[in-house]
Amino acid sequence: MKILLIYAMLIILGLSMVISVDWLTGTPFSQSFNFLTKIFITTTFQELVVIIIFLVLPVIQVAVKAGKKKKKHSH
């Protein structure tokens, strides 16, 4: 569970850095969030699949570890 918290904190820190740099350069706040939609509009299907896999990978790792712990305790 700590791994998911670390990933969430890294995502929040990354987004806050991008938004703060935009804010410091004078970009309006609404436009600084607009970059996310532009990123996903220009991605191909294959790139989108890779992005989704990397976003889901930490959740899968935590689920596998939890399954192994539960299996170990049941024996």
C-alpha positions in Angstrom: 0.0 0.0 0.0 2.9 2.3 0.6 4.0 1.9 -3.0 0.6 3.2 -4.2 0.9 6.2 -1.9 4.4 6.9 -3.2 3.2 6.8 -6.8 0.3 9.1 -6.0 2.6 11.6 -4.3 5.0 11.5 -7.3 2.1 12.2 -9.7 0.9 15.1 -7.5 4.4 16.5 -7.3 4.9 16.2 -11.0 1.7 17.9 -11.9 2.2 20.6 -9.3 5.7 21.3 -10.7 4.4 21.6 -14.3 1.5 23.9 -13.2 3.7 26.1 -11.0 6.2 26.6 -13.8 3.3 27.5 -16.1 2.0 29.9 -13.4 5.5 31.5 -13.0 5.8 32.1 -16.7 2.4 33.9 -16.8 0.3 31.1 -18.3 -3.4 31.3 -17.2 -4.4 28.6 -14.7 -7.0 27.2 -17.0 -4.5 26.8 -19.8 -2.0 25.0 -17.6 -4.5 22.1 -17.2 -5.2 22.1 -20.9 -1.8 20.4 -21.6 -3.2 17.1 -20.4 -6.0 17.0 -23.0 -3.5 18.0 -25.7 -1.2 15.1 -24.7 -3.9 12.5 -25.0 -5.4 13.9 -28.2 -2.1 13.4 -30.0 -1.2 10.0 -28.8 -1.7 6.9 -30.9 -3.5 3.8 -29.7 -0.3 1.9 -29.0 1.1 4.8 -26.9 -2.1 5.0 -25.0 -1.9 1.3 -24.2 1.6 1.7 -22.9 0.6 4.7 -20.7 -2.3 2.7 -19.2 -0.1 -0.3 -18.5 2.4 1.9 -16.7 -0.4 3.6 -14.7 -1.9 0.2 -13.7 1.4 -1.6 -13.0 1.8 -0.3 -9.4 -1.7 -1.5 -8.6 -1.0 -4.9 -10.1 2.2 -5.2 -8.1 0.5 -4.4 -4.8 -2.3 -6.9 -5.6 0.2 -9.7 -6.4 2.1 -9.0 -3.2 -1.1 -9.1 -1.1 -2.1 -12.3 -2.8 1.2 -13.9 -2.0 1.0 -12.8 1.7 -2.6 -14.2 2.0 -1.5 -17.4 0.3 1.5 -17.7 2.7 -0.7 -17.1 5.8 -3.3 -19.7 4.7 -0.7 -22.5 4.5 
